[in-house]
Amino acid sequence: MRPVAADNGAAMENPAALRLRYQQENITASEFADILNRSGLGARRPVEDLPRLQRMLDGATLLLTARDAQSGTLLGVSRALTDHAYACYLSDLAVDTAFQGYGIGRALVDMTRKLAGEESMCLLVAAPDAVGFYEKIGMPHTERAFLFPRRK
C-alpha cells in the first residue's frame, strides 16, 4: 500500500466535509464488484464472476483507490495497465454514484496519468454515459482507435 495523496478534503466542495485518502493498493474481487455496482459500471462488467474479477485485478499494473479517510469506505477505483514508458490503458474508472461530482474521478485520472509517467499516453474506452465526464476534464477524443470486442 503506497499513499498517493494524503487527503483532498479541503479541495472538495462537499457539504458533508468528506476527507479522502488516495492510495495505490490491492483490493479484493468482492470490493471491486461492490464499487463497480455502486458506480453503475457493474452493468458492463462481469461482477457476478469473482474469479474473473480477481484475474482483472491481478493483471492490472496500476490500481488506485479513493477511500473515505475516516471510515475507510471505498469510494472510487482506477484500474490500469501500463509499461510506464509509452502507453497506459485506463481500463476501469469507477466512482460511487453518491460521490460523483466531487472531483474523485478527475483526481484518480490525474494520479493514474502521473504514475504512468510523462512519456506514456493514456487511452480508455468510455462508457456511453461517461463521455461527457471525459470531455469535461479535457481528455482529447481520438478517431483512430480500433477495437476487437470480447467474445465472452
C-alpha positions, 0 to 999 in steps of 0.5 A: 500500500503506497499513499498517493495523496494524503487527503483532498478534503479541503479541495472538495466542495462537499457539504458533508466535509468528506476527507479522502485518502488516495492510495495505490493498493490491492483490493479484493474481487468482492470490493471491486464488484461492490464499487463497480455496482455502486458506480453503475459500471457493474452493468458492463462488467462481469461482477457476478464472476469473482474469479474473473474479477480477481484475474482483472485485478491481478493483471492490472499494473496500476490500481488506485483507490479513493477511500473515505479517510475516516471510515475507510469506505471505498469510494472510487477505483482506477484500474490500469495497465501500463509499461510506464514508458509509452502507453497506459490503458485506463481500463476501469474508472469507477466512482460511487454514484453518491460521490460523483461530482466531487472531483474523485474521478478527475483526481484518480485520472490525474494520479493514474496519468502521473504514475504512468509517467510523462512519456506514456499516453493514456487511452480508455474506452468510455462508457456511453454515459461517461463521455461527457465526464471525459470531455469535461476534464479535457481528455482529447477524443481520438478517431483512430482507435480500433477495437476487437470486442470480447467474445465472452 
